[in-house]
Structure formats: C-alpha cells, structure tokens
C-alpha cells in the first residue's frame, strides 16, 4: 500500500513542478487568450489549478472511505451477521453515550462498537480514526468547510491538522495526512483479518 501511495504522490509532485514552471502570460503570448482578464490574476499554471490539485487529495480520501464502507458490508455478510443482529446493535448504540449517534457504516465509532459486540473484533481505532466518517461527511457535504456540528465531531482531527476549532475553517488534506489516513484504514481492515 505504501508503494502505491508513494507512486501516486511522485506523479502529483511532478505535475506540481510542471505547472509551477509554466508562466501563464508567456504560454498565451500571441494567442487570443493573451489579453483574457482571467489570466491576469495568475502568474503560473499552478496558481490556476491549485484548488483542483488540492481537491484530488480530498477525493482520494472519499474514495477510500467508500471502499471501507463496502468492506464492512461484505465482511458482515461473509460472517453471516443477520439484519436482525444489526438492528439489535443499532438499538444498543442509540442507548450509549457518544459523540456521533449515526449508525452509518461510515461512522467508525459506531462500527467499532458493532464489530466488538457482533464479532468480538477490536478495530483499534484512535481518536482521529473514530472521526474518519465525520471527516468524510465534512469534505463531501460542505467541501471541507467546518460547521458547528463538525467542531464537535472533528475535535481530534482538527487538532491533528493544526486547524482552529471554529466555524468556517477549511480542511484541505495534504499528502502526509492522506498517507496517515490510509494507514488507519489499512489498520482497520487488518484488525478484521486477524480474527
């Protein structure tokens, strides 16, 4: 997994270097785009594409979470956990005191509870690991802009990212954070595999 991650980021780094070295005004000199007002605000092509490049990391994380959600669904089926068993666990969860009451398979705090009670599997989540589902929701539903609910649900993640715990803060996942999150997701899958 680490090799794949390193390969992806090597490509990212090459693209970034390429775009940073291309002056927008010189590229479009003598073309109909030379006097385009949109290009006046950018010095390099990287400046033009920076938001899109940052979005790539967020989309990779969202994709990883979709794969994890599918993994949980198939794992529970493979282990022959019935719908009735899952409904019972959801009822128990609603009685527990917790930060995130959601019973979605994307809520890893809930999934840790369910896996422990249904199959005696410890997902070994740390505080940031428990918040992965809430982080995914923030990225998908508010494009990474923290709202009041997120301040509660993402307390540890915001701290790890070095971000203020305030409404309006923008979460942009970088290369090292994606690697960290990928490691957490791999650890979750390996926890299931050890039983």
Buried (B, 14 or more C-beta within 10 A) or exposed (E): EEEEBEEBBEEBEEBBEEBBEEEBEEEBEEEEEEEEEEBEEBBBBBBBBBEEEBBEBBEBBBEBBEEBBEBBEEBBEEBEBEEEBBEEBEEEBEEEEEBBEBBBBBBBBBBBBBBEBBBEBEBEBEEBBBBBBBBBBBBBEBEBBBBEBBBEBBBBBBEBBEBEEEEEBEBBBEBEBBBEBBBBBBBBBEBBEEE
